[in-house]
Amino acid sequence: PRQTRPRSWEGVGAMARLLLLVALGTVLMAACTTAENHLERIEDLDLTNEVDGIAFPYVDARAGNCVVSQVHINIVTRVRDFKVDFLNMASIGQRIDPNQLVWQKIRDTFFSCMDAIVDRRVMAAPGGDAGEFLLALKVFEELTGYQLRQRHVSAYLKAFLEKTAKEAFFTHTTQVALQNLKTSCGVESLDVLNPPVSLVRTLWDQVILPENVGCRHLKYLLERPAEYGVRLELTQMLIRAFYMIMWNKEHPQFTTAASKLTFLVSDEPQPAAEGTSGAPPTGTRGLVNVLTGPHCLSEGLAPTIAPKLDANSDSIYVTHYDAVQVLRRDLARFFTLLVRDHFSALNEVAMLSRMNVVGRHHLQKSVKYLTTSIPIYSVTFI
């Protein structure tokens, strides 16, 4: 692919103070027939003593040394079939306007899925928070040689939600996938946030079907488990755990965990198409990989980017390649402390290193499937 010289902007100045993201709404599903059954299955794992000692590092609210002097925009790959870039430099510039750019504490902020088309500023990664937790589960199994069951996955997710400093834990679906779920259950009026008990068993089977999953990364993991190197059952168990906790939100033992869950119904990504009569292309016009300078990462900060500028604008896919490694570090610490009495050989450094290797592989796979007809850009804050 052709390369272009990076463009840079001088004098961006000190970054804005950190803002807290507000939890959007959430959704998860129950395990068997009643909430009591799920509680029994989770209560037989005594995790209390194993997680009380976890302390997540906290970054001071001040921007500190995170002062950006340049922003480089690179075209990583072009699309041969189109004469012009779907997303020109000016359009990217609108999303990283220094006067409007918002920097967030990485540890406090949820990670949106990179294909969630929303008109708000986010940090993003393949599968969002759910995709990263699944990555941790996969590496945990790999390093310990232990095959997790549904009760383990549900209990681990619950414990993480209760202990994390994150404001929210994200996953999403699309309007199309949600409609598929309603149709497959035979209930067009289904309230997926609060389904009737009579539908729980049906939903338990339906929520893990690829056509009912809106997050593209999780959908690919369900469709191509061998390519991603993740057990199909592990992906299914995480999806079910998410729904299970949400559906038990009224029970005192699940209130704290469920309050962190954020479930968003986003627009359906539209295939990009070349504009006619000189008009700009429409639909999803590119993928932007956000890279943050080490001086900002050391402050625990990263910029948030809007996949859509407003409800009527074109959209982009977004991924924060380096910022998400902060979340992975917390997940590696969480798992090693969580099971230290049972898997003392599990090492935080080794787990983080392996998560980064596997995470890079997952990113490459999902980007490959997402960007068959759109260009890829990188935006680097220096």
C-alpha positions as CSV (number, residue, x, y, z in Angstrom):
1,P,0.0,0.0,0.0
2,R,1.1,3.6,-0.7
3,Q,2.3,5.7,2.2
4,T,1.9,9.4,2.8
5,R,4.1,11.6,4.9
6,P,2.7,12.2,8.4
7,R,1.0,15.5,9.1
8,S,1.6,17.2,12.4
9,W,0.0,20.0,14.3
10,E,2.1,22.2,16.6
11,G,1.2,23.7,19.9
12,V,-1.7,21.6,20.9
13,G,-1.0,22.7,24.5
14,A,-2.0,21.2,27.8
15,M,-4.8,18.6,27.8
16,A,-8.2,19.2,29.2
17,R,-9.1,18.0,32.7
18,L,-10.4,14.4,32.9
19,L,-14.1,13.9,32.6
20,L,-16.0,10.9,34.0
21,L,-18.1,8.9,31.5
22,V,-21.6,8.2,32.5
23,A,-22.9,4.6,32.5
24,L,-25.2,4.1,29.5
25,G,-27.6,1.3,30.4
26,T,-26.9,-2.4,30.6
27,V,-28.1,-5.8,29.8
28,L,-27.2,-9.4,30.8
29,M,-29.0,-12.6,31.1
30,A,-29.9,-15.2,33.7
31,A,-28.3,-18.7,33.8
32,C,-31.0,-21.3,34.3
33,T,-34.6,-20.8,35.4
34,T,-34.5,-18.6,38.5
35,A,-32.1,-16.2,40.1
36,E,-31.8,-18.5,43.1
37,N,-30.3,-21.2,40.9
38,H,-27.6,-18.9,39.6
39,L,-26.8,-17.7,43.2
40,E,-26.3,-21.2,44.4
41,R,-23.9,-21.9,41.6
42,I,-21.8,-18.8,42.3
43,E,-22.0,-19.0,46.1
44,D,-20.2,-22.3,46.1
45,L,-17.1,-20.4,45.0
46,D,-15.8,-18.6,48.1
47,L,-14.0,-15.7,46.4
48,T,-14.3,-13.2,49.2
49,N,-10.9,-13.8,50.9
50,E,-9.2,-14.0,47.6
51,V,-10.1,-10.6,46.2
52,D,-10.2,-8.4,49.3
53,G,-6.5,-7.6,49.0
54,I,-6.6,-6.2,45.5
55,A,-5.5,-2.6,45.1
56,F,-5.8,-1.0,41.6
57,P,-3.3,1.8,41.1
58,Y,-5.0,5.2,40.9
59,V,-3.7,8.1,38.8
60,D,-3.9,11.7,40.1
61,A,-6.6,13.8,38.4
62,R,-4.2,16.4,37.1
63,A,-2.9,16.1,33.6
64,G,0.6,16.5,34.9
65,N,3.2,15.9,32.2
66,C,0.7,14.9,29.5
67,V,1.3,17.9,27.2
68,V,1.1,17.1,23.5
69,S,3.1,19.1,21.0
70,Q,2.4,17.1,17.8
71,V,-0.3,14.9,16.3
72,H,0.8,12.7,13.5
73,I,-1.8,11.3,11.1
74,N,-0.7,8.4,8.8
75,I,-2.5,6.4,6.2
76,V,-1.6,2.8,7.0
77,T,-3.5,1.2,4.1
78,R,-5.5,2.5,1.2
79,V,-8.3,0.9,-0.8
80,R,-7.4,0.2,-4.4
81,D,-10.9,0.3,-5.7
82,F,-11.5,4.0,-4.8
83,K,-9.8,7.1,-6.2
84,V,-10.0,9.0,-3.0
85,D,-9.6,8.2,0.7
86,F,-13.0,7.5,2.4
87,L,-11.8,9.5,5.4
88,N,-9.6,12.5,4.5
89,M,-7.3,14.2,6.9
90,A,-9.7,17.0,7.6
91,S,-12.4,14.6,8.7
92,I,-10.0,13.0,11.2
93,G,-8.9,16.4,12.3
94,Q,-12.5,17.2,13.3
95,R,-12.4,14.3,15.7
96,I,-9.1,15.2,17.3
97,D,-9.5,19.0,17.4
98,P,-7.2,20.2,20.2
99,N,-9.8,22.6,21.4
100,Q,-12.4,19.8,22.0
101,L,-10.2,16.8,22.7
102,V,-11.1,15.1,26.0
103,W,-8.5,13.0,27.8
104,Q,-9.6,10.4,30.4
105,K,-8.1,8.3,33.1
106,I,-7.7,5.0,31.4
107,R,-8.4,3.0,34.6
108,D,-11.7,4.9,35.2
109,T,-13.0,4.7,31.7
110,F,-14.8,1.9,29.9
111,F,-13.6,0.5,26.6
112,S,-16.2,0.6,23.8
113,C,-16.0,-2.1,21.1
114,M,-14.1,-0.7,18.1
115,D,-17.1,-1.2,15.8
116,A,-19.7,0.4,18.1
117,I,-21.1,3.3,16.1
118,V,-21.9,5.9,18.8
119,D,-21.9,9.8,18.7
120,R,-19.9,10.2,22.0
121,R,-16.2,10.2,22.8
122,V,-14.8,6.8,23.8
123,M,-11.8,4.7,24.2
124,A,-12.1,1.5,22.2
125,A,-10.7,-2.0,21.7
126,P,-11.8,-5.2,19.9
127,G,-14.9,-6.3,21.9
128,G,-14.5,-3.5,24.3
129,D,-14.3,-4.4,28.0
130,A,-16.0,-7.8,27.3
131,G,-13.4,-8.6,24.6
132,E,-10.5,-7.8,27.0
133,F,-12.0,-9.9,29.8
134,L,-12.4,-12.8,27.4
135,L,-8.8,-12.3,26.4
136,A,-7.8,-12.6,30.1
137,L,-9.9,-15.8,30.5
138,K,-8.3,-17.3,27.4
139,V,-4.7,-16.6,28.6
140,F,-5.6,-17.8,32.1
141,E,-6.7,-21.1,30.7
142,E,-3.6,-21.3,28.6
143,L,-1.1,-20.6,31.4
144,T,-2.8,-22.7,34.1
145,G,-3.9,-25.6,31.9
146,Y,-7.3,-25.4,33.7
147,Q,-10.5,-25.4,31.7
148,L,-13.0,-23.0,33.2
149,R,-16.7,-23.7,33.7
150,Q,-19.7,-21.4,33.6
151,R,-19.7,-20.9,37.4
152,H,-16.0,-19.8,37.3
153,V,-16.5,-17.3,34.5
154,S,-19.6,-15.9,36.2
155,A,-17.9,-15.6,39.5
156,Y,-14.7,-14.0,38.1
157,L,-16.7,-11.4,36.2
158,K,-18.8,-10.6,39.2
159,A,-15.7,-10.2,41.4
160,F,-13.9,-8.0,38.9
161,L,-16.9,-5.7,38.5
162,E,-17.0,-5.3,42.3
163,K,-13.4,-4.5,42.6
164,T,-12.5,-2.5,39.6
165,A,-12.2,1.3,39.7
166,K,-13.8,1.5,36.2
167,E,-16.9,3.6,36.0
168,A,-18.5,1.0,33.7
169,F,-18.0,-2.3,31.9
170,F,-19.0,-2.2,28.3
171,T,-20.6,-4.4,25.6
172,H,-23.0,-3.6,22.8
173,T,-25.3,-5.0,20.2
174,T,-26.8,-3.5,17.1
175,Q,-30.4,-2.9,16.1
176,V,-30.3,-5.8,13.6
177,A,-28.8,-8.3,16.1
178,L,-31.4,-7.2,18.7
179,Q,-34.2,-7.7,16.3
180,N,-32.8,-11.2,15.4
181,L,-32.9,-12.0,19.1
182,K,-36.5,-11.0,19.5
183,T,-37.5,-12.9,16.4
184,S,-35.6,-16.1,17.4
185,C,-37.4,-15.9,20.8
186,G,-40.7,-15.3,19.1
187,V,-41.4,-12.2,21.2
188,E,-41.3,-8.9,19.3
189,S,-42.0,-6.9,22.4
190,L,-39.1,-8.4,24.3
191,D,-37.4,-6.1,26.9
192,V,-34.0,-7.6,26.9
193,L,-33.1,-5.6,30.1
194,N,-35.9,-7.3,32.0
195,P,-37.2,-10.4,30.3
196,P,-39.9,-12.5,31.9
197,V,-38.7,-15.6,33.8
198,S,-40.6,-17.8,31.3
199,L,-38.2,-16.7,28.5
200,V,-34.9,-17.1,30.4
201,R,-34.2,-20.7,29.4
202,T,-34.9,-19.8,25.7
203,L,-32.7,-16.7,25.9
204,W,-29.9,-18.7,27.6
205,D,-29.6,-20.6,24.3
206,Q,-30.3,-17.7,21.9
207,V,-27.9,-15.0,23.2
208,I,-24.8,-17.0,22.2
209,L,-25.9,-17.5,18.5
210,P,-23.6,-15.4,16.2
211,E,-26.6,-13.8,14.4
212,N,-27.9,-12.5,17.7
213,V,-24.6,-10.9,18.7
214,G,-24.0,-7.3,17.5
215,C,-20.4,-6.8,18.6
216,R,-18.5,-7.8,15.5
217,H,-15.4,-9.0,17.5
218,L,-17.4,-11.3,19.7
219,K,-19.4,-12.5,16.7
220,Y,-16.1,-13.4,14.9
221,L,-15.0,-15.3,17.9
222,L,-18.2,-17.3,17.9
223,E,-17.9,-18.0,14.2
224,R,-14.2,-18.6,13.9
225,P,-12.9,-20.0,17.3
226,A,-10.0,-21.9,15.7
227,E,-8.7,-18.8,13.9
228,Y,-8.7,-16.8,17.2
229,G,-7.4,-19.7,19.3
230,V,-10.2,-19.3,21.8
231,R,-12.5,-22.1,22.9
232,L,-16.0,-21.6,21.6
233,E,-17.5,-22.5,25.0
234,L,-15.4,-19.8,26.7
235,T,-16.8,-17.0,24.5
236,Q,-20.3,-18.4,25.1
237,M,-19.8,-18.5,28.9
238,L,-18.7,-14.9,29.1
239,I,-21.7,-13.7,27.1
240,R,-24.0,-15.7,29.3
241,A,-22.2,-14.4,32.5
242,F,-22.8,-10.8,31.3
243,Y,-26.5,-11.4,30.9
244,M,-26.8,-13.4,34.1
245,I,-25.4,-10.7,36.3
246,M,-27.6,-8.1,34.7
247,W,-30.7,-10.1,35.2
248,N,-29.9,-10.6,38.8
249,K,-29.4,-6.9,39.4
250,E,-32.2,-6.7,42.0
251,H,-30.6,-9.3,44.2
252,P,-28.3,-7.7,46.9
253,Q,-25.4,-10.0,46.0
254,F,-25.4,-8.7,42.4
255,T,-26.4,-5.1,42.8
256,T,-22.8,-3.7,42.8
257,A,-21.6,-5.8,39.9
258,A,-24.7,-5.2,37.8
259,S,-24.5,-1.4,38.4
260,K,-21.2,-1.4,36.4
261,L,-22.5,-3.1,33.3
262,T,-23.1,-0.9,30.3
263,F,-25.1,-2.3,27.4
264,L,-25.6,-0.1,24.3
265,V,-27.6,-0.7,21.2
266,S,-25.6,1.1,18.4
267,D,-26.2,1.8,14.8
268,E,-25.6,-1.0,12.4
269,P,-22.2,-0.3,10.6
270,Q,-22.9,0.4,7.0
271,P,-20.6,-0.7,4.1
272,A,-18.7,2.2,2.8
273,A,-19.6,3.3,-0.7
274,E,-18.0,5.8,-3.1
275,G,-19.9,9.1,-3.4
276,T,-21.5,10.1,-6.6
277,S,-21.0,13.4,-8.5
278,G,-18.1,14.4,-6.3
279,A,-20.1,13.8,-3.0
280,P,-18.1,12.2,-0.2
281,P,-18.4,8.5,0.5
282,T,-21.1,7.3,2.9
283,G,-21.2,4.7,5.7
284,T,-18.2,3.6,7.8
285,R,-15.3,5.3,6.1
286,G,-12.2,4.0,7.9
287,L,-10.5,2.6,10.9
288,V,-8.4,4.9,13.1
289,N,-5.8,3.4,15.5
290,V,-5.1,5.8,18.3
291,L,-1.5,5.8,19.7
292,T,-0.7,7.8,22.9
293,G,2.8,9.1,23.8
294,P,4.5,7.3,26.7
295,H,4.6,10.6,28.7
296,C,0.7,10.5,28.7
297,L,0.4,6.8,29.3
298,S,2.7,7.2,32.3
299,E,0.1,9.7,33.6
300,G,-2.6,7.1,33.0
301,L,-4.2,9.2,30.3
302,A,-5.5,8.7,26.8
303,P,-7.6,10.7,24.4
304,T,-11.2,9.8,23.7
305,I,-12.5,9.8,20.1
306,A,-16.0,9.9,18.7
307,P,-16.9,7.3,16.1
308,K,-19.6,9.7,14.9
309,L,-19.6,13.4,15.3
310,D,-23.3,13.6,15.5
311,A,-26.4,11.4,14.7
312,N,-26.2,12.3,10.9
313,S,-22.4,12.2,10.3
314,D,-20.3,9.5,8.7
315,S,-18.7,7.0,11.1
316,I,-15.3,5.4,11.7
317,Y,-14.1,2.4,13.7
318,V,-11.7,3.3,16.5
319,T,-9.2,1.3,18.5
320,H,-6.7,2.5,21.2
321,Y,-3.9,0.0,20.7
322,D,-1.6,1.1,23.6
323,A,-4.1,2.5,26.1
324,V,-5.9,-0.9,26.4
325,Q,-2.7,-2.4,27.8
326,V,-3.4,-0.5,31.0
327,L,-6.7,-2.5,31.3
328,R,-4.8,-5.7,30.5
329,R,-2.3,-5.0,33.3
330,D,-5.2,-4.6,35.8
331,L,-6.8,-7.8,34.5
332,A,-3.5,-9.7,34.9
333,R,-3.1,-8.4,38.4
334,F,-6.7,-9.3,39.2
335,F,-6.5,-12.9,38.0
336,T,-3.2,-13.6,39.7
337,L,-4.4,-12.3,43.0
338,L,-7.9,-13.9,42.6
339,V,-6.5,-17.4,42.3
340,R,-3.2,-17.2,44.1
341,D,-4.2,-19.9,46.6
342,H,-5.0,-22.3,43.8
343,F,-2.6,-21.4,41.0
344,S,0.4,-19.9,42.8
345,A,2.6,-20.3,39.7
346,L,0.4,-17.9,37.7
347,N,2.6,-14.8,37.2
348,E,1.2,-11.3,36.6
349,V,4.1,-10.3,34.3
350,A,3.9,-13.5,32.2
351,M,0.1,-13.2,31.9
352,L,0.3,-9.5,30.8
353,S,3.0,-10.4,28.2
354,R,0.9,-13.2,26.8
355,M,-2.3,-11.1,26.8
356,N,-0.5,-8.5,24.7
357,V,0.7,-11.1,22.2
358,V,-2.7,-12.8,21.9
359,G,-4.5,-9.4,21.9
360,R,-2.4,-8.3,18.9
361,H,-3.4,-11.4,17.1
362,H,-7.1,-10.9,17.9
363,L,-6.8,-7.2,16.7
364,Q,-5.2,-8.2,13.4
365,K,-7.9,-10.8,12.8
366,S,-10.9,-8.5,13.5
367,V,-9.3,-5.6,11.6
368,K,-8.9,-7.9,8.7
369,Y,-12.6,-8.7,8.6
370,L,-13.8,-5.2,9.4
371,T,-11.7,-3.3,6.9
372,T,-12.0,-5.3,3.7
373,S,-13.2,-2.2,1.8
374,I,-12.0,0.8,4.0
375,P,-8.6,2.3,4.7
376,I,-6.8,2.2,8.0
377,Y,-5.2,5.3,9.6
378,S,-3.1,5.8,12.7
379,V,-3.2,9.0,14.8
380,T,-0.2,9.4,17.1
381,F,-0.1,12.0,20.0
382,I,3.5,13.0,20.7
